[in-house]
Amino acid sequence: MKTVLKKGCSIGANATIISGHVIGEYAFIGAGSVVTKDIPSHTIWYGNPAKNKGYTTKSGIILDDNYCDRNGIKHELEE
């Protein structure tokens, strides 16, 4: 099984990725997380098992579920 890490993804220290999964573009995996499924682009995941906790832009701005940053400014995810 092939594991694929796409452009710009970030994986924290000691994270475990079960083989055969895809980590999407600009996705973020928190340290120590256990990834048991494919991770969509521009998403933030952490925990055991890893769960979706938000979104991130190509430039690394962290967004909530409504695609707003910490100042309440809404963003669109770049493709």
DADA-V247841 format. One line per field, one symbol per residue. burial: + if it has 9 or more other ideal C-beta (glycine too) atoms within 8 Angstrom, else -. Layout:
burial=???
This chain:
burial=--+--+--+--+--+-+---+-++++++++-++++---+-+++++++--+---++++----++---+++-----+-+--
